[in-house]
Amino acid sequence: MSTPMDRRTILRLYLLAFALFASPLEAAAPAENDLAALEKAAVVVEGPAKPTQTVYVFFDPNCWYCNLTWKALQPYERQGLQVRWVPVAYQKETSATRVAAILGARDRLAAFHENERHYREASYDGGIRPARVVMPELAAALDANLKLMQRLGAPGTPALVWRDGRGSVRVKVGRPSTAELKAIARGE
């Protein structure tokens, strides 16, 4: 008979897995066709319509580090950064149904904000009520997003993808530090 894990144990296991699989700053060097695939992915767009910089962020709606990254990116969006949130679903049973609630909403951004603003740290649950079903086309999109995230060398979320000032596509796995966020927002 298995016993449920407490919050600290889950957090320790997540941090251990993150430390084992994530590099300090970047994952594998992405190919141009990976960026082209990202541009076609089902996303939630947040930030200005005419951005000074664009970053893609793979997120799971139940991911605590994704929620922290969302909070940390808000000031940069006010300075011209556009964030394209790329959903994946792998952390919990409700991940796919929360993504379905977000992407199936009339206003994806409002639904995404509901998920992030009402995130429940105590249970590692997104704040939006899960949808009842995940339509087959959404399941296929989530599968494609997860495969793309893995092709980019990211073992988990959040994973940020952007083009730097030299035109190279860069990938950062895990919640960025304040200095990393500034560099990403500037396209460095």
C-alpha positions as CSV (number, residue, x, y, z in Angstrom):
1,M,0.0,0.0,0.0
2,S,1.5,3.3,-1.0
3,T,1.2,6.4,1.2
4,P,0.7,9.9,-0.2
5,M,3.8,12.1,-0.4
6,D,3.8,15.4,1.5
7,R,4.4,18.7,-0.2
8,R,8.1,18.9,0.8
9,T,8.8,15.5,-0.6
10,I,7.2,16.3,-3.9
11,L,9.1,19.6,-4.1
12,R,12.4,17.9,-3.3
13,L,11.8,15.3,-6.0
14,Y,10.9,18.0,-8.5
15,L,14.0,20.0,-7.6
16,L,16.2,16.9,-7.8
17,A,14.8,16.0,-11.3
18,F,15.3,19.6,-12.4
19,A,18.9,19.7,-11.1
20,L,19.7,16.4,-12.9
21,F,18.2,17.3,-16.3
22,A,18.4,21.1,-16.6
23,S,21.5,23.0,-17.6
24,P,22.4,26.2,-15.8
25,L,21.3,28.5,-18.7
26,E,20.5,26.7,-21.9
27,A,19.3,23.4,-23.4
28,A,20.2,21.9,-26.7
29,A,20.8,24.2,-29.7
30,P,17.4,24.5,-31.4
31,A,17.0,24.4,-35.2
32,E,15.2,27.1,-37.2
33,N,12.5,24.6,-38.0
34,D,11.8,24.3,-34.3
35,L,11.1,28.0,-34.1
36,A,8.9,27.8,-37.2
37,A,6.9,25.0,-35.5
38,L,6.6,27.2,-32.4
39,E,5.1,30.0,-34.5
40,K,2.4,27.6,-35.7
41,A,1.6,26.1,-32.2
42,A,-1.6,26.7,-30.3
43,V,-0.5,29.4,-27.8
44,V,-1.8,32.1,-25.5
45,V,-0.4,35.5,-26.5
46,E,0.3,38.0,-23.7
47,G,1.8,41.4,-24.1
48,P,1.8,44.1,-26.8
49,A,0.7,43.4,-30.4
50,K,3.9,45.1,-31.7
51,P,6.6,43.7,-29.3
52,T,10.2,44.8,-29.0
53,Q,11.0,41.1,-28.2
54,T,9.1,37.8,-28.3
55,V,9.7,34.8,-26.1
56,Y,7.9,31.5,-26.1
57,V,7.3,29.8,-22.8
58,F,6.3,26.1,-22.5
59,F,4.1,25.8,-19.5
60,D,2.0,23.2,-17.7
61,P,-1.1,24.9,-16.0
62,N,-0.3,23.1,-12.8
63,C,3.4,24.1,-12.7
64,W,4.4,26.2,-9.8
65,Y,7.7,27.4,-11.5
66,C,5.6,28.4,-14.5
67,N,3.4,30.5,-12.3
68,L,6.5,32.1,-10.7
69,T,7.9,32.8,-14.2
70,W,4.5,34.3,-15.3
71,K,4.7,36.7,-12.3
72,A,8.3,37.6,-13.0
73,L,7.6,38.4,-16.7
74,Q,4.8,40.8,-16.1
75,P,7.0,44.0,-15.7
76,Y,8.9,43.1,-19.0
77,E,5.6,42.8,-20.8
78,R,4.8,46.4,-19.8
79,Q,8.2,47.3,-21.4
80,G,7.4,45.7,-24.8
81,L,8.0,42.0,-24.3
82,Q,5.4,39.6,-25.9
83,V,5.1,36.2,-24.3
84,R,3.6,33.3,-26.2
85,W,2.6,30.7,-23.7
86,V,2.9,27.2,-25.2
87,P,0.8,24.7,-23.2
88,V,1.9,21.1,-22.4
89,A,0.3,18.7,-20.1
90,Y,2.3,16.2,-18.2
91,Q,2.4,17.1,-14.5
92,K,-1.0,16.0,-13.2
93,E,-4.1,14.4,-14.3
94,T,-5.8,17.8,-14.5
95,S,-3.1,19.4,-16.7
96,A,-4.7,18.5,-20.0
97,T,-8.2,19.5,-18.9
98,R,-7.0,22.8,-17.5
99,V,-5.3,23.5,-20.9
100,A,-8.6,22.6,-22.6
101,A,-10.3,25.1,-20.4
102,I,-7.8,27.8,-21.3
103,L,-7.6,27.1,-25.1
104,G,-11.3,26.4,-25.4
105,A,-12.3,29.7,-23.7
106,R,-13.7,32.6,-25.8
107,D,-10.9,34.7,-24.4
108,R,-7.8,32.5,-24.0
109,L,-5.8,35.3,-22.3
110,A,-8.5,35.9,-19.7
111,A,-8.7,32.1,-19.0
112,F,-4.9,31.9,-18.8
113,H,-4.9,34.9,-16.3
114,E,-7.6,33.1,-14.2
115,N,-5.3,30.0,-14.0
116,E,-2.3,32.1,-13.0
117,R,-3.9,34.6,-10.7
118,H,-5.7,31.9,-8.7
119,Y,-2.9,29.3,-8.7
120,R,-2.9,27.2,-5.6
121,E,0.6,26.6,-4.3
122,A,-0.5,24.4,-1.4
123,S,-1.7,21.7,-3.9
124,Y,0.2,22.7,-7.0
125,D,-3.0,23.3,-8.9
126,G,-3.8,25.8,-11.6
127,G,-6.6,28.2,-10.7
128,I,-8.9,27.5,-13.6
129,R,-11.6,24.9,-13.4
130,P,-10.7,22.0,-15.6
131,A,-12.8,21.3,-18.7
132,R,-14.8,18.1,-18.7
133,V,-13.1,16.7,-21.8
134,V,-10.1,17.2,-24.0
135,M,-11.1,17.2,-27.7
136,P,-9.0,15.0,-30.0
137,E,-7.5,18.0,-31.9
138,L,-6.4,19.6,-28.6
139,A,-4.9,16.3,-27.5
140,A,-2.9,16.1,-30.7
141,A,-1.8,19.8,-30.3
142,L,-0.6,19.0,-26.7
143,D,1.3,16.0,-27.9
144,A,2.9,18.0,-30.7
145,N,3.9,20.8,-28.2
146,L,5.4,18.2,-25.8
147,K,7.4,16.6,-28.5
148,L,8.6,20.0,-29.7
149,M,9.6,20.9,-26.1
150,Q,11.6,17.6,-25.8
151,R,13.2,18.2,-29.3
152,L,14.4,21.5,-27.9
153,G,16.1,19.7,-25.1
154,A,13.8,20.8,-22.3
155,P,12.9,18.0,-19.9
156,G,10.3,20.1,-18.1
157,T,8.6,23.4,-17.6
158,P,9.0,26.3,-17.8
159,A,11.2,26.3,-20.9
160,L,11.8,29.7,-22.6
161,V,12.7,30.0,-26.3
162,W,13.7,33.3,-27.9
163,R,15.9,34.8,-30.6
164,D,19.0,36.7,-29.3
165,G,20.5,39.9,-30.7
166,R,22.7,37.8,-33.1
167,G,19.6,36.0,-34.5
168,S,20.4,32.7,-32.8
169,V,17.5,30.8,-31.2
170,R,18.1,30.2,-27.5
171,V,16.5,28.0,-24.9
172,K,16.4,28.4,-21.1
173,V,15.1,25.5,-19.0
174,G,13.7,26.3,-15.6
175,R,12.6,29.5,-13.9
176,P,15.1,32.2,-15.0
177,S,16.9,34.4,-12.5
178,T,16.3,38.2,-12.5
179,A,19.5,38.7,-14.6
180,E,18.5,36.0,-17.1
181,L,15.0,37.6,-17.4
182,K,16.5,41.0,-18.2
183,A,18.8,39.4,-20.9
184,I,15.9,37.4,-22.4
185,A,13.6,40.5,-22.5
186,R,16.3,42.5,-24.2
187,G,17.0,39.7,-26.7
188,E,20.5,39.0,-25.5
